[in-house]
Amino acid sequence: MKRSHIVLVVLVILSTLATSVAWIGQKSARERGEAQEETQKQAKILRDRTPIFSSKNKYWQPAPEAVRAAAQAAILFQLQAFKRDDYFAATRPPVANWQKRFPSVAVFRAMLKQFFPQFARNKSVKFGAIRWNAEEKRVAVRTTLTSMDGTACTAVYLLSAENDKYMIEIILNIFVVPQKPAPVSPLRPARKIPAPKAAA
């Protein structure tokens, strides 16, 4: 075999090897990417299934003081607007995308007044645990709201950060607190009326 032929064969072999190595490298990178994507997917499923306020949920941590204050301010802003019957203010920022859930302010107002007096006619609100997801810039706030008529409900506000301000995304897990029945006074025994004395 001539030297030129040998050189050509060697070049072909080297080219084939280079192509194979490149293909293997691309395949490995693709497989690593797919494996990483699957790991992230499973992590998200686990995160979504783990309650936000569970100590096992490492994605949601106790919120720093500044985040707590900003989230509470956004919630109070809306509740105060409800009390003033100013639903146009209540549905502006810090409330995000409310238009996607309600066709008009009037519909939103009617729904709230009919079904959720604890929000529409709120007398007080108590803030509970507040958790913060730094990666997603979201806050979850536990609350207990009491209406003017004394009925109470618990709810979880979910807020997201936008332009360094927290906006209400949605209110979850609204449960009306059962009212305790009024105490019933025990029945007193009937007083015995003495029989009239016979005339002497």
VODRENBA-468590 format. One line per field, with one value per atom (N, C-alpha, C): residue in one letter; atom name; x negated, y negated, z negated. Coordinates in nm, 4 decimals. Example, Ala and Ser with C-alpha at 12.3 -4.5 7.8 and 13.67 -1.06 7.14 Angstrom:
// residues 2
doti = (A:A:A:S:S:S)
fiza = (N:CA:C:N:CA:C)
c1 = (-1.3190:-1.2300:-1.3200:-1.2850:-1.3670:-1.2900)
c2 = (0.5690:0.4500:0.3300:0.2250:0.1060:-0.0030)
c3 = (-0.7800:-0.7800:-0.7800:-0.7080:-0.7140:-0.7870)
END
This chain:
// residues 200
doti = (M:M:M:K:K:K:R:R:R:S:S:S:H:H:H:I:I:I:V:V:V:L:L:L:V:V:V:V:V:V:L:L:L:V:V:V:I:I:I:L:L:L:S:S:S:T:T:T:L:L:L:A:A:A:T:T:T:S:S:S:V:V:V:A:A:A:W:W:W:I:I:I:G:G:G:Q:Q:Q:K:K:K:S:S:S:A:A:A:R:R:R:E:E:E:R:R:R:G:G:G:E:E:E:A:A:A:Q:Q:Q:E:E:E:E:E:E:T:T:T:Q:Q:Q:K:K:K:Q:Q:Q:A:A:A:K:K:K:I:I:I:L:L:L:R:R:R:D:D:D:R:R:R:T:T:T:P:P:P:I:I:I:F:F:F:S:S:S:S:S:S:K:K:K:N:N:N:K:K:K:Y:Y:Y:W:W:W:Q:Q:Q:P:P:P:A:A:A:P:P:P:E:E:E:A:A:A:V:V:V:R:R:R:A:A:A:A:A:A:A:A:A:Q:Q:Q:A:A:A:A:A:A:I:I:I:L:L:L:F:F:F:Q:Q:Q:L:L:L:Q:Q:Q:A:A:A:F:F:F:K:K:K:R:R:R:D:D:D:D:D:D:Y:Y:Y:F:F:F:A:A:A:A:A:A:T:T:T:R:R:R:P:P:P:P:P:P:V:V:V:A:A:A:N:N:N:W:W:W:Q:Q:Q:K:K:K:R:R:R:F:F:F:P:P:P:S:S:S:V:V:V:A:A:A:V:V:V:F:F:F:R:R:R:A:A:A:M:M:M:L:L:L:K:K:K:Q:Q:Q:F:F:F:F:F:F:P:P:P:Q:Q:Q:F:F:F:A:A:A:R:R:R:N:N:N:K:K:K:S:S:S:V:V:V:K:K:K:F:F:F:G:G:G:A:A:A:I:I:I:R:R:R:W:W:W:N:N:N:A:A:A:E:E:E:E:E:E:K:K:K:R:R:R:V:V:V:A:A:A:V:V:V:R:R:R:T:T:T:T:T:T:L:L:L:T:T:T:S:S:S:M:M:M:D:D:D:G:G:G:T:T:T:A:A:A:C:C:C:T:T:T:A:A:A:V:V:V:Y:Y:Y:L:L:L:L:L:L:S:S:S:A:A:A:E:E:E:N:N:N:D:D:D:K:K:K:Y:Y:Y:M:M:M:I:I:I:E:E:E:I:I:I:I:I:I:L:L:L:N:N:N:I:I:I:F:F:F:V:V:V:V:V:V:P:P:P:Q:Q:Q:K:K:K:P:P:P:A:A:A:P:P:P:V:V:V:S:S:S:P:P:P:L:L:L:R:R:R:P:P:P:A:A:A:R:R:R:K:K:K:I:I:I:P:P:P:A:A:A:P:P:P:K:K:K:A:A:A:A:A:A:A:A:A)
fiza = (N:CA:C:N:CA:C:N:CA:C:N:CA:C:N:CA:C:N:CA:C:N:CA:C:N:CA:C:N:CA:C:N:CA:C:N:CA:C:N:CA:C:N:CA:C:N:CA:C:N:CA:C:N:CA:C:N:CA:C:N:CA:C:N:CA:C:N:CA:C:N:CA:C:N:CA:C:N:CA:C:N:CA:C:N:CA:C:N:CA:C:N:CA:C:N:CA:C:N:CA:C:N:CA:C:N:CA:C:N:CA:C:N:CA:C:N:CA:C:N:CA:C:N:CA:C:N:CA:C:N:CA:C:N:CA:C:N:CA:C:N:CA:C:N:CA:C:N:CA:C:N:CA:C:N:CA:C:N:CA:C:N:CA:C:N:CA:C:N:CA:C:N:CA:C:N:CA:C:N:CA:C:N:CA:C:N:CA:C:N:CA:C:N:CA:C:N:CA:C:N:CA:C:N:CA:C:N:CA:C:N:CA:C:N:CA:C:N:CA:C:N:CA:C:N:CA:C:N:CA:C:N:CA:C:N:CA:C:N:CA:C:N:CA:C:N:CA:C:N:CA:C:N:CA:C:N:CA:C:N:CA:C:N:CA:C:N:CA:C:N:CA:C:N:CA:C:N:CA:C:N:CA:C:N:CA:C:N:CA:C:N:CA:C:N:CA:C:N:CA:C:N:CA:C:N:CA:C:N:CA:C:N:CA:C:N:CA:C:N:CA:C:N:CA:C:N:CA:C:N:CA:C:N:CA:C:N:CA:C:N:CA:C:N:CA:C:N:CA:C:N:CA:C:N:CA:C:N:CA:C:N:CA:C:N:CA:C:N:CA:C:N:CA:C:N:CA:C:N:CA:C:N:CA:C:N:CA:C:N:CA:C:N:CA:C:N:CA:C:N:CA:C:N:CA:C:N:CA:C:N:CA:C:N:CA:C:N:CA:C:N:CA:C:N:CA:C:N:CA:C:N:CA:C:N:CA:C:N:CA:C:N:CA:C:N:CA:C:N:CA:C:N:CA:C:N:CA:C:N:CA:C:N:CA:C:N:CA:C:N:CA:C:N:CA:C:N:CA:C:N:CA:C:N:CA:C:N:CA:C:N:CA:C:N:CA:C:N:CA:C:N:CA:C:N:CA:C:N:CA:C:N:CA:C:N:CA:C:N:CA:C:N:CA:C:N:CA:C:N:CA:C:N:CA:C:N:CA:C:N:CA:C:N:CA:C:N:CA:C:N:CA:C:N:CA:C:N:CA:C:N:CA:C:N:CA:C:N:CA:C:N:CA:C:N:CA:C:N:CA:C:N:CA:C:N:CA:C:N:CA:C:N:CA:C:N:CA:C:N:CA:C:N:CA:C:N:CA:C:N:CA:C:N:CA:C:N:CA:C:N:CA:C:N:CA:C:N:CA:C:N:CA:C:N:CA:C:N:CA:C:N:CA:C:N:CA:C:N:CA:C:N:CA:C:N:CA:C:N:CA:C:N:CA:C:N:CA:C:N:CA:C:N:CA:C:N:CA:C:N:CA:C:N:CA:C:N:CA:C:N:CA:C:N:CA:C:N:CA:C)
c1 = (-0.0843:0.0000:-0.0875:-0.0499:-0.1281:-0.1124:-0.2168:-0.2160:-0.0947:-0.0599:0.0532:0.1827:0.1934:0.3137:0.3185:0.2027:0.1959:0.2351:0.1817:0.2141:0.3627:0.4220:0.5646:0.6484:0.6084:0.6800:0.6723:0.5530:0.5341:0.6211:0.6262:0.7077:0.8558:0.8980:1.0381:1.0692:0.9774:0.9976:1.0032:0.9094:0.9057:1.0321:1.0785:1.2004:1.3208:1.3262:1.4359:1.4332:1.3113:1.2968:1.3396:1.2997:1.3350:1.4862:1.5488:1.6943:1.7629:1.7105:1.7681:1.7544:1.6364:1.6125:1.7050:1.7211:1.8093:1.9533:1.9955:2.1329:2.1557:2.0559:2.0663:2.0723:1.9903:1.9904:2.1239:2.1803:2.3104:2.4187:2.4121:2.5095:2.4993:2.3743:2.3545:2.4074:2.3800:2.4282:2.5809:2.6392:2.7849:2.8443:2.7808:2.8295:2.8156:2.7015:2.6846:2.7910:2.8175:2.9213:3.0581:3.0900:3.2188:3.2284:3.1175:3.1168:3.1362:3.0686:3.0821:3.2253:3.2820:3.4199:3.5173:3.4949:3.5816:3.5675:3.4452:3.4227:3.4963:3.4878:3.5583:3.7090:3.7567:3.9000:3.9485:3.8716:3.9089:3.9028:3.8019:3.7892:3.9087:3.9546:4.0706:4.1962:4.2122:4.3276:4.3264:4.2091:4.1957:4.2250:4.1724:4.1939:4.3417:4.4092:4.5499:4.6374:4.5935:4.6740:4.6467:4.5371:4.5048:4.5702:4.6523:4.7193:4.6202:4.6622:4.5747:4.5256:4.6139:4.5789:4.5175:4.4891:4.4241:4.2745:4.2205:4.0771:3.9943:4.0584:3.9879:3.9721:4.0441:4.0358:3.9194:3.8072:3.6857:3.6899:3.7876:3.7964:3.8646:3.9478:4.0197:3.9649:3.9060:3.8419:3.9126:3.8940:3.9509:3.9058:4.0000:3.9706:3.8912:3.7956:3.7245:3.8212:3.7812:3.8693:3.9171:3.8283:3.8667:3.9735:3.9598:4.0578:4.1908:4.1844:4.3062:4.3834:4.3114:4.3753:4.4392:4.3695:4.4217:4.5463:4.5447:4.6598:4.7801:4.7585:4.8680:4.9273:4.8415:4.8887:4.9784:4.9426:5.0235:5.1607:5.1636:5.2907:5.3784:5.3183:5.3934:5.4484:5.3712:5.4164:5.5480:5.5546:5.6765:5.7923:5.7664:5.8733:5.9319:5.8467:5.8960:5.9801:5.9423:6.0226:6.1590:6.1627:6.2899:6.3795:6.3230:6.4005:6.4584:6.3858:6.4348:6.5310:6.5508:6.6323:6.5713:6.4397:6.3670:6.3038:6.3840:6.3365:6.2460:6.2506:6.1564:6.0144:6.0023:5.8707:5.8283:5.9246:5.8933:5.8445:5.8817:5.8411:5.7275:5.6744:5.5524:5.4339:5.3098:5.1941:5.2047:5.1754:5.0995:5.1792:5.2748:5.3477:5.3153:5.2626:5.2132:5.3180:5.3396:5.4152:5.5555:5.6232:5.7579:5.8540:5.8210:5.9096:5.9230:5.8234:5.8293:5.9316:5.9700:6.0617:6.2033:6.2161:6.3469:6.3668:6.4852:6.5070:6.5168:6.5537:6.5671:6.5533:6.5305:6.5217:6.6550:6.7658:6.8985:6.9223:6.8798:6.8952:6.8103:6.6885:6.5986:6.6587:6.7118:6.7721:6.8913:6.9793:7.0987:7.0618:6.9639:6.9211:6.8665:6.7811:6.7171:6.8192:6.9098:7.0094:7.1050:7.1358:7.2299:7.1679:7.0463:6.9886:6.8775:6.8115:6.6967:6.7057:6.8003:6.8110:6.6869:6.6098:6.4880:6.3871:6.3944:6.3082:6.3793:6.5041:6.5759:6.6064:6.6420:6.6741:6.5850:6.4570:6.3636:6.3522:6.3469:6.3292:6.1844:6.1217:5.9817:5.9161:5.7834:5.7057:5.5860:5.5608:5.4433:5.3519:5.2245:5.1275:5.0612:5.0531:4.9850:4.8488:4.8142:4.6835:4.6725:4.5536:4.5265:4.4016:4.4178:4.3067:4.2688:4.1417:4.0834:4.0077:4.0358:3.9616:3.8704:3.7442:3.6508:3.6269:3.6282:3.6019:3.7123:3.8382:3.9520:4.0010:3.9434:3.9845:4.1339:4.1752:4.3160:4.3260:4.4402:4.4643:4.5994:4.6067:4.7326:4.7600:4.8821:4.9161:5.0420:5.0324:5.1506:5.2226:5.3545:5.4311:5.5569:5.6082:5.7405:5.8165:5.9275:6.0054:6.1388:6.1796:6.3069:6.3936:6.5198:6.6114:6.6822:6.7571:6.8292:6.9333:6.9857:7.0872:7.0263:6.8926:6.8267:6.7843:6.8253:6.7814:6.6352:6.5637:6.4202:6.3875:6.2782:6.2290:6.0772:6.0166:5.8720:5.8468:5.7355:5.7020:5.5518:5.5027:5.3610:5.3514:5.2828:5.2560:5.1265:5.1291:5.0076:4.9748:4.8549:4.8122:4.6847:4.6646:4.5414:4.4800:4.3482:4.2758:4.2789:4.3058:4.3020:4.2565:4.1433:4.0858:4.0663:4.0100:3.9780:4.1013:4.2213:4.3428:4.4119:4.4790:4.5485:4.6947:4.7399:4.8756:4.9495:5.0769:5.1586:5.1896:5.1505:5.1800:5.3165:5.3343:5.4562:5.4690:5.5911:5.6176:5.6634:5.5945:5.6173:5.6704:5.7246:5.7603:5.8455:5.9560:6.0459:6.1401:6.1322:6.2177:6.2865:6.4177:6.4926:6.4746:6.4436:6.4235:6.5608:6.5901:6.7219:6.7404:6.8591:6.8885:6.9315:6.8852:6.9243:7.0673:7.1486:7.2863:7.2882:7.3854:7.3978:7.4278:7.3659:7.3912:7.5374:7.5898:7.7298:7.7346:7.8118:7.8240:7.8982:7.8475:7.9172:8.0556:8.1490:8.2852:8.2893:8.3525:8.3684:8.4918:8.4814:8.6000:8.7151:8.8321:8.9510:8.9665:9.0031:9.0203:9.1521:9.1427:9.2632:9.3474:9.4738:9.5646:9.6319:9.6128:9.6715:9.8247:9.8762:10.0234:10.0877:10.2028:10.2701:10.3092:10.2948:10.3280:10.4813:10.5224:10.6660:10.7160:10.8362:10.8913:10.9179:10.8898:10.9084:11.0558)
c2 = (0.1198:0.0000:-0.1244:-0.2185:-0.3402:-0.4228:-0.5061:-0.5899:-0.6835:-0.7370:-0.8307:-0.7626:-0.6331:-0.5582:-0.5355:-0.5032:-0.4799:-0.6071:-0.7201:-0.8485:-0.8767:-0.8463:-0.8698:-0.7836:-0.6565:-0.5650:-0.6141:-0.6562:-0.7072:-0.8304:-0.9196:-1.0407:-1.0067:-0.9080:-0.8652:-0.8083:-0.7254:-0.6654:-0.7737:-0.8673:-0.9755:-1.0603:-1.0863:-1.1642:-1.0925:-0.9605:-0.8799:-0.8807:-0.8649:-0.8669:-1.0016:-1.1087:-1.2431:-1.2629:-1.2152:-1.2263:-1.1466:-1.0248:-0.9392:-1.0030:-1.0564:-1.1208:-1.2406:-1.3192:-1.4367:-1.3940:-1.2869:-1.2381:-1.1876:-1.1118:-1.0607:-1.1771:-1.2788:-1.3956:-1.4681:-1.4842:-1.5489:-1.4660:-1.3339:-1.2456:-1.2531:-1.2518:-1.2598:-1.3916:-1.5015:-1.6322:-1.6357:-1.5754:-1.5721:-1.4873:-1.3740:-1.2877:-1.3550:-1.4260:-1.4977:-1.6062:-1.6750:-1.7794:-1.7216:-1.6062:-1.5425:-1.4930:-1.4390:-1.3915:-1.5076:-1.6191:-1.7367:-1.7916:-1.7911:-1.8391:-1.7516:-1.6200:-1.5265:-1.5448:-1.5686:-1.5917:-1.7167:-1.8235:-1.9471:-1.9270:-1.8467:-1.8192:-1.7450:-1.6426:-1.5657:-1.6528:-1.7406:-1.8305:-1.9245:-1.9726:-2.0623:-1.9891:-1.8641:-1.7848:-1.7661:-1.7332:-1.7143:-1.8443:-1.9548:-2.0851:-2.1216:-2.0975:-2.1335:-2.0470:-1.9231:-1.8329:-1.8532:-1.9162:-1.9402:-2.0703:-2.0671:-2.1904:-2.3040:-2.4248:-2.5414:-2.5616:-2.5403:-2.5712:-2.4521:-2.3446:-2.2287:-2.2554:-2.2104:-2.2271:-2.1439:-2.0478:-1.9640:-2.0331:-2.1430:-2.2148:-2.3129:-2.2752:-2.3567:-2.4770:-2.4794:-2.5914:-2.7129:-2.6882:-2.7960:-2.8091:-2.9240:-2.9496:-3.0655:-3.0767:-3.1932:-3.3234:-3.4128:-3.5351:-3.6338:-3.7053:-3.8120:-3.9247:-4.0084:-4.1124:-4.2077:-4.2469:-4.3407:-4.2797:-4.1517:-4.0832:-4.0704:-4.0365:-4.0266:-4.1586:-4.2683:-4.4002:-4.4359:-4.4077:-4.4405:-4.3576:-4.2301:-4.1430:-4.1859:-4.2150:-4.2588:-4.3904:-4.4811:-4.6102:-4.5917:-4.5003:-4.4753:-4.4195:-4.3301:-4.2706:-4.3754:-4.4543:-4.5579:-4.6630:-4.6952:-4.7911:-4.7452:-4.6180:-4.5672:-4.5604:-4.5124:-4.5008:-4.6367:-4.7373:-4.8726:-4.9267:-4.8935:-4.9344:-4.8654:-4.7384:-4.6678:-4.7384:-4.7765:-4.8417:-4.9745:-5.0441:-5.1714:-5.1499:-5.0245:-4.9891:-5.0457:-5.0556:-5.1079:-4.9896:-4.9244:-4.8028:-4.8326:-4.9539:-4.9910:-4.9980:-5.0537:-5.0564:-4.9159:-4.8355:-4.7002:-4.6094:-4.6404:-4.5545:-4.6129:-4.7263:-4.7790:-4.7174:-4.7350:-4.6895:-4.7442:-4.6636:-4.5378:-4.4107:-4.4080:-4.2869:-4.2506:-4.1321:-4.0941:-4.0148:-4.0544:-3.9748:-3.9360:-4.0216:-3.9866:-3.9798:-4.0527:-4.0534:-3.9155:-3.8301:-3.6962:-3.6093:-3.6475:-3.5668:-3.6238:-3.7557:-3.8192:-3.9131:-3.9090:-3.9910:-4.1406:-4.1774:-4.3191:-4.3391:-4.4639:-4.4979:-4.4706:-4.4978:-4.4771:-4.3293:-4.2404:-4.0964:-4.0549:-4.1038:-4.0733:-4.1234:-4.2448:-4.3041:-4.2226:-4.1866:-4.1094:-3.9732:-3.9074:-3.7763:-3.7857:-3.8857:-3.8986:-3.9310:-4.0225:-4.0616:-3.9470:-3.8648:-3.7564:-3.6381:-3.6005:-3.4766:-3.4958:-3.6113:-3.6291:-3.7607:-3.7688:-3.8915:-3.9177:-3.8126:-3.8313:-3.9200:-3.9228:-4.0105:-4.1432:-4.1334:-4.2530:-4.3472:-4.2907:-4.3731:-4.3322:-4.3343:-4.2850:-4.3828:-4.3249:-4.4032:-4.4000:-4.2850:-4.2719:-4.1587:-4.1609:-4.0539:-4.0232:-3.8964:-3.8521:-3.7762:-3.8113:-3.7451:-3.6306:-3.5174:-3.4020:-3.3837:-3.2580:-3.2276:-3.2894:-3.3385:-3.3963:-3.3286:-3.2623:-3.1892:-3.2575:-3.2410:-3.3128:-3.2168:-3.2227:-3.1459:-3.2435:-3.2479:-3.3467:-3.3242:-3.1982:-3.1675:-3.2209:-3.2044:-3.2475:-3.3869:-3.4437:-3.5759:-3.5776:-3.4791:-3.4678:-3.4555:-3.4983:-3.4962:-3.4314:-3.3495:-3.2900:-3.3380:-3.3884:-3.4494:-3.3833:-3.3285:-3.2765:-3.3903:-3.3937:-3.4999:-3.4437:-3.5165:-3.4919:-3.6230:-3.6237:-3.7456:-3.7346:-3.8434:-3.8478:-3.9577:-3.9257:-4.0228:-4.1034:-4.2042:-4.2897:-4.2123:-4.1037:-4.0260:-3.9198:-3.9168:-3.8250:-3.6927:-3.6628:-3.5379:-3.5510:-3.4418:-3.4440:-3.3368:-3.3574:-3.2559:-3.2621:-3.1506:-3.1458:-3.1417:-3.1987:-3.2012:-3.2159:-3.1733:-3.1879:-3.2790:-3.3910:-3.4817:-3.4386:-3.4348:-3.4082:-3.5354:-3.5890:-3.7134:-3.6908:-3.7743:-3.7657:-3.9039:-3.9079:-4.0353:-4.0875:-4.2166:-4.2824:-4.4266:-4.4595:-4.5940:-4.6286:-4.5325:-4.5506:-4.5688:-4.5364:-4.5415:-4.4063:-4.3699:-4.2415:-4.2617:-4.1792:-4.1881:-4.0589:-4.0714:-3.9551:-3.8769:-3.7500:-3.6625:-3.5976:-3.5338:-3.4560:-3.4320:-3.4037:-3.3706:-3.2256:-3.1445:-3.0001:-2.9543:-2.8313:-2.7616:-2.8476:-2.9004:-2.9817:-2.8877:-2.8897:-2.8053:-2.8910:-2.8811:-2.9544:-2.8834:-2.9614:-2.9061:-2.8821:-2.7578:-2.7317:-2.8163:-2.8733:-2.9526:-2.8616:-2.8967:-2.8198:-2.8560:-2.7549:-2.7872:-2.8631:-2.9507:-3.0283:-2.9348:-2.9599:-2.8719:-2.8783:-2.7613:-2.7518:-2.7449:-2.8314:-2.8314:-2.7068:-2.6408:-2.5203:-2.5574:-2.4677:-2.4921:-2.4838:-2.5804:-2.5782:-2.4954:-2.4234:-2.3451:-2.4381:-2.3954:-2.4762:-2.4964:-2.6168:-2.6458:-2.5866:-2.5180:-2.4570:-2.5629:-2.5635:-2.6573:-2.5817:-2.6364:-2.5651:-2.5595:-2.4488:-2.4321:-2.5247:-2.5788:-2.6669:-2.5910:-2.6595:-2.5970:-2.5893:-2.4810:-2.4631:-2.5604:-2.6106:-2.7037:-2.6325:-2.7016:-2.6396:-2.6248)
c3 = (0.0000:0.0000:0.0000:0.0841:0.0920:-0.0344:-0.0599:-0.1801:-0.1805:-0.0611:-0.0534:-0.0932:-0.0544:-0.0907:-0.2410:-0.2994:-0.4438:-0.5194:-0.4731:-0.5371:-0.5289:-0.4114:-0.3912:-0.4851:-0.4983:-0.5882:-0.7318:-0.7710:-0.9074:-0.9319:-0.8341:-0.8474:-0.8602:-0.7799:-0.7876:-0.9250:-0.9773:-1.1100:-1.2180:-1.2092:-1.3080:-1.3004:-1.1785:-1.1614:-1.2205:-1.1959:-1.2504:-1.4025:-1.4580:-1.6039:-1.6614:-1.5958:-1.6427:-1.6397:-1.5303:-1.5196:-1.6294:-1.6538:-1.7573:-1.8946:-1.9219:-2.0523:-2.0700:-1.9629:-1.9696:-1.9927:-1.9227:-1.9393:-2.0807:-2.1321:-2.2693:-2.3684:-2.3416:-2.4301:-2.4277:-2.3069:-2.2949:-2.3632:-2.3457:-2.4077:-2.5594:-2.6106:-2.7553:-2.8096:-2.7364:-2.7806:-2.7791:-2.6732:-2.6634:-2.7759:-2.8025:-2.9096:-3.0455:-3.0635:-3.1904:-3.2054:-3.0934:-3.0967:-3.1280:-3.0652:-3.0903:-3.2341:-3.2846:-3.4230:-3.5204:-3.4906:-3.5762:-3.5707:-3.4505:-3.4330:-3.5107:-3.5055:-3.5765:-3.7270:-3.7731:-3.9161:-3.9621:-3.8832:-3.9170:-3.9161:-3.8198:-3.8104:-3.9349:-3.9755:-4.0945:-4.2199:-4.2254:-4.3402:-4.3482:-4.2309:-4.2285:-4.2741:-4.2282:-4.2706:-4.4216:-4.4751:-4.6193:-4.6935:-4.6396:-4.7031:-4.7027:-4.5886:-4.5780:-4.6679:-4.6916:-4.7743:-4.9227:-4.9561:-5.0968:-5.1401:-5.2445:-5.2877:-5.3110:-5.2726:-5.2831:-5.4252:-5.5219:-5.6602:-5.7335:-5.6600:-5.7211:-5.7394:-5.8513:-5.8757:-5.7777:-5.7097:-5.6127:-5.4777:-5.4569:-5.3301:-5.3373:-5.2791:-5.2879:-5.1946:-5.1023:-5.0085:-5.0710:-5.1715:-5.2394:-5.3811:-5.4087:-5.5364:-5.6075:-5.7408:-5.8100:-5.7450:-5.7200:-5.6457:-5.7298:-5.6685:-5.7391:-5.7753:-5.8691:-5.9212:-5.8116:-5.7214:-5.6146:-5.5241:-5.4934:-5.4084:-5.4824:-5.6108:-5.6925:-5.6900:-5.7119:-5.7176:-5.5835:-5.4733:-5.3403:-5.3080:-5.3431:-5.3164:-5.3999:-5.5262:-5.6126:-5.5631:-5.5173:-5.4673:-5.3448:-5.2559:-5.1362:-5.1739:-5.2713:-5.3153:-5.3838:-5.4725:-5.5434:-5.4471:-5.3441:-5.2437:-5.1824:-5.1456:-5.0825:-5.1818:-5.3038:-5.4028:-5.4388:-5.4487:-5.4784:-5.3634:-5.2406:-5.1245:-5.1270:-5.1656:-5.1792:-5.2813:-5.3943:-5.5001:-5.4518:-5.3653:-5.3113:-5.1951:-5.1568:-5.0404:-4.9116:-4.9116:-4.7954:-4.7213:-4.6382:-4.5722:-4.4533:-4.4047:-4.2985:-4.3556:-4.4762:-4.5419:-4.5824:-4.6258:-4.6728:-4.5614:-4.4381:-4.3265:-4.2446:-4.2884:-4.2259:-4.2995:-4.2470:-4.3238:-4.4648:-4.5679:-4.5606:-4.5379:-4.4461:-4.4122:-4.2679:-4.2456:-4.1121:-4.0342:-3.9096:-3.8127:-3.8590:-3.9362:-3.9800:-3.8609:-3.7516:-3.6347:-3.5717:-3.5920:-3.5344:-3.6065:-3.7277:-3.8079:-3.8114:-3.7920:-3.8007:-3.6807:-3.6188:-3.4990:-3.5284:-3.6526:-3.6850:-3.8350:-3.8737:-4.0163:-4.0845:-4.0155:-4.0734:-4.1079:-4.0197:-4.0451:-4.1648:-4.1705:-4.2819:-4.4142:-4.4124:-4.5326:-4.5800:-4.4874:-4.5230:-4.5812:-4.5205:-4.5691:-4.7106:-4.7335:-4.8631:-4.9721:-4.9434:-5.0425:-5.0754:-4.9777:-5.0002:-5.0731:-5.0348:-5.0855:-5.1886:-5.1894:-5.2782:-5.3561:-5.4510:-5.5307:-5.6155:-5.6444:-5.7238:-5.6513:-5.5186:-5.4394:-5.4103:-5.3635:-5.3205:-5.4362:-5.5520:-5.6687:-5.7855:-5.7602:-5.8620:-5.9782:-6.0954:-6.2184:-6.2632:-6.2466:-6.2883:-6.2113:-6.2089:-6.1468:-6.2360:-6.2548:-6.3306:-6.2349:-6.2377:-6.1499:-6.2251:-6.1558:-6.2125:-6.1494:-6.1203:-6.0605:-5.9217:-5.8901:-5.7579:-5.7023:-5.5876:-5.5254:-5.3943:-5.3588:-5.2456:-5.1571:-5.0258:-4.9265:-4.8531:-4.8928:-4.8375:-4.6891:-4.6453:-4.5040:-4.4147:-4.4561:-4.3748:-4.4138:-4.5192:-4.5699:-4.6003:-4.6814:-4.7189:-4.8706:-4.9227:-5.0668:-5.0933:-5.1957:-5.2401:-5.3827:-5.4037:-5.5326:-5.5880:-5.7083:-5.7759:-5.8479:-5.8342:-5.8987:-5.9622:-6.0596:-6.1164:-6.1097:-6.0368:-6.0168:-6.0889:-6.1523:-6.2238:-6.1639:-6.1377:-6.0779:-6.1857:-6.1426:-6.2357:-6.3160:-6.2577:-6.3303:-6.4211:-6.4283:-6.5211:-6.4620:-6.3384:-6.2763:-6.2324:-6.2365:-6.2040:-6.1012:-6.0315:-5.9379:-5.9353:-5.8990:-5.8781:-5.7281:-5.6859:-5.5434:-5.5271:-5.4115:-5.3773:-5.2550:-5.2727:-5.1611:-5.0931:-4.9609:-4.8841:-4.8062:-4.8290:-4.7656:-4.6865:-4.5844:-4.5057:-4.4941:-4.4787:-4.4709:-4.3282:-4.3159:-4.1859:-4.2077:-4.1483:-4.1654:-4.3132:-4.3863:-4.5276:-4.6153:-4.5622:-4.6430:-4.6347:-4.7429:-4.7429:-4.7043:-4.6094:-4.5574:-4.5903:-4.6256:-4.6599:-4.5323:-4.5308:-4.4171:-4.4334:-4.5496:-4.5728:-4.7229:-4.7649:-4.9048:-4.9089:-4.9874:-4.9893:-5.1254:-5.1257:-5.2500:-5.3429:-5.2883:-5.3704:-5.4460:-5.5781:-5.6614:-5.7668:-5.7731:-5.8754:-6.0091:-6.1104:-6.2446:-6.3067:-6.3479:-6.4082:-6.5349:-6.5480:-6.6665:-6.7808:-6.8991:-7.0165:-7.0543:-7.0830:-7.1227:-7.2547:-7.2681:-7.3919:-7.5070:-7.6241:-7.7389:-7.7817:-7.8135:-7.8563:-8.0072:-8.0673:-8.2135:-8.2569:-8.3610:-8.4087:-8.4631:-8.4411:-8.4887:-8.6408:-8.6979:-8.8435:-8.8789:-8.9897:-9.0301:-9.0661:-9.0329:-9.0613:-9.2119:-9.2497:-9.3923:-9.4395:-9.5472:-9.6025:-9.6735:-9.6408:-9.7042:-9.8213:-9.9413:-10.0562:-10.0474:-10.0877:-10.0865:-10.1903:-10.1575:-10.2552:-10.3815:-10.4915:-10.6183:-10.6343:-10.6948:-10.7167:-10.8217:-10.8040:-10.9036:-11.0353:-11.1420:-11.2758:-11.3049)
END
